[in-house]
Structures are given as C-alpha cells and as structure tokens.
Amino acid sequence: MSDRPILEAVPADQYRRQQQRKRAKFPLTFLQDIVVNDAEPEYLVEDILPRYGLATIYGPPGSAKTFLAVDLALSVAGGLPFFSKEVSQGGVIYIAAEAGAGLKKRVIAAREKKAIRDAPFAMMALAPNLGPKKSEAAALIADIQAEWPSDAAPIRLVIIDTLARTLRGDENSALDMGAFVADAAAIAAAFNCLVLVVHHSGKDAERGMRGSSNLNGATDAEWQISSKDGIRTVLLDKMKDSEDGLAWSFRLEKRQVSPNSGKRARSTCVVIPETSPKPVEHEPTRRQPGGVRKLVLDAVHDALGTYGEVMPVYPDLPRGKGVKRQYVRQNAVSRGVGNPDNPDGQRALISKELGNLNADGWIRQWEEWIWLPH
C-alpha cells in the first residue's frame, strides 16, 4: 500500500477560479475569504493615526506643525509613546521640502530630548515634484528603495513637508490636487506605509485645509492645529474607521543644539506635551441666519447703531446698550421684511424671526428691549 497522502479532489469551479485568479489583474475576494489579520497593527499611533494610507497635519503659519511632525517622526522611529499613545515602530522618511536647514536643528533637539542614539530615520532637504506635470514620484520611490538599508526596519511613515512645495501646480485645482493625491497613494503603496502631509489651513481656519476638497476626500486622518497663549491644541478632525473628535495639547520649549555659547549658539524648540488625546465636548453651533432671518438680524444691528441707548436698571436687563423693539421693526420693514399690505402679518413675521434669533443665541430680548449677547 502506498504511503503517499490521499489528496482531496478540488471542485472544478473552485480550481478554475484559482487559476483565473493567478492571471487576473483585478482579482476578486469572495465573502468567505475576507478576513482580518489580527497580527498586523491597526494603528501607526494608537487611536489617532492609521497604519496605512494618507493623513494630514494642517494649521495656520506659526502653529508648530513641523515641530509636531518631527516629534511624531522620532517617536515612530524610536518606538516611543507619542502623547502617551503606543506607536507601531518602524522606519521614517522625512521629506523636508521647506526649510531643510532649520529642520536639522529640530531633529537634533528632538533626538536629544528623547535620548535616541540611533533609529531608522532619514531626511532629505529637497522638494520632489509630486504634481500633475513631470511627476518625480516614481524616481523618489526608486531612490528610497535603493538607499534604504536592507537590514533596517521597514518604512512605516513618510512625511511630506509641505504640500505647497511639492505640488508644483494649483492647489485649488481638483485636477492638480488629484495628481498629488495619486502620487502620495503611490508612495504609500510602494512602502505599505502611511504618508503624512504637512499643509496650511485656509484664510478661514474653520473651513479646513487650503485648496481643493479632493485632498480632504482622500485622507484617512486629519490633525488640525490651533494656537492660543502659547499652547497648541491638536484636534483629530477626521479618522476613518475610528473615533474622531479627540484633542491634545502641547507647548514649545527652547533648546540649544550646538556646543557653542554666546552669539554663535544655535537653538530651536522641542515639543512638550501638556495633555493626552481625549474626547472633546463641542458646544452646540449656532445656525447661521439666512433669508428673512438675516434681514431681521441686520435690522437689529442697524437699529442699535442708530437708536441704541443704555437700558434702564431692571433685574431682567443686563447693564449696557440696547434698542427698543419699535426701531428694530421699523428697520426690518424698510428692508422689505413681510407684506406691507398686511401689517398684522408683517408684525407677526418680524416677532417670529426675533424669537428665532433669540433662541439661536444671536440676540436677547425682554419686553420692549433687544440687545446683543456678550
């Protein structure tokens, strides 16, 4: 009797799919074959950065975006907690397309603060073209693959600082931004890593990142930085497949990075954590008035400017300037609010909108007085 193992026959249709899958450019994964690899880390930084994909750090000039990016880079390379969150240690490439000389000082200061003697970290003080014309993404990937030591830890993070210096196009153009996103995706795919882009916020910081919304649509995570009284606050504005709305804060501390003293001494700053990431309780946002309601609000402001006076002393009235309701009504009528052929309906409409503005917190009213909340 033969000792050869008995082979079970593979169903013909399954065998056919297996053979076709080997040749397919776009193979299918069927429901029963979809699994999660629990051995693979889900996050690059626990809860606040995914392991793969595209992420951004953005904020206005002077918000310490690069300082935070450098601190993150050395935390990942050194396998050190980042704001008390665990990291998935690995190699880091920092593309210093903006102010490369200054970045060297920041890296040295962060390295000394974290007491890292050696780690899989490398930087380049160049600005590769990742835009729509003559993209250098393929050459960048090839050079990194050639230079990265074969015995070094695999690359987990590539930081591009900044988008503006590497796009080489119009960041307001959906086509140009789409080309940048495609190049960033190619880098992420080549190294099976996260690409983190340092970017600027627009003139109105509340409206998010500058430029085409194609970038926002493509990101897996977004960190927004704001600054007040020397404290920088980071908001996890977006986090796919996880909880967003986390926030943490830090300050900058000056450090000398050269042995020289006096006028020749060189210094920079390092990140000092103040708080760890935790959920933020948002105050309810007021609905921006429009249409008739905006006309009535404009009438309040105009009437206050023309007829405003110090309100009398009453328990229900604050100390300060207000205006009588009749002047607001007159101003609203002059702006075309309501039907002048129906005075009662016109009066009721103005009263209704004043009530709505009061409920939304745009104004305050009591009996005949109307004023603005402080």
Secondary structure, DSSP 8 states (H G I E B T S, - for coil): ---S-------HHHHHHHHHHHH-SS----GGG----TTS-SEEETTTEESSEEEEEEESTTS-HHHHHHHHHHHHHHT--BTTB-B---EEEEEE-S-HHHHHHHHHHHHHHTT-S--SEEEE------SSSS--HHHHHHHHHHHS-TTS--EEEEEEE-HHHHH-S-TT-HHHHHHHHHHHHHHHHHHTSEEEEEEEB-SSGGG-BSS-THHHHH-SEEEEEEEETTEEEEEEEEETTS---EEEEEEEEEEE-SS--GGG--EEEEEEEEEEEEE-----------HHHHHHHHHHHHHHHHH-EE----TTS-SSEEEEHHHHHHHHHHTT-S-TT-HHHHHHHHHHHHHHHHHTTS-EEETTEEE---
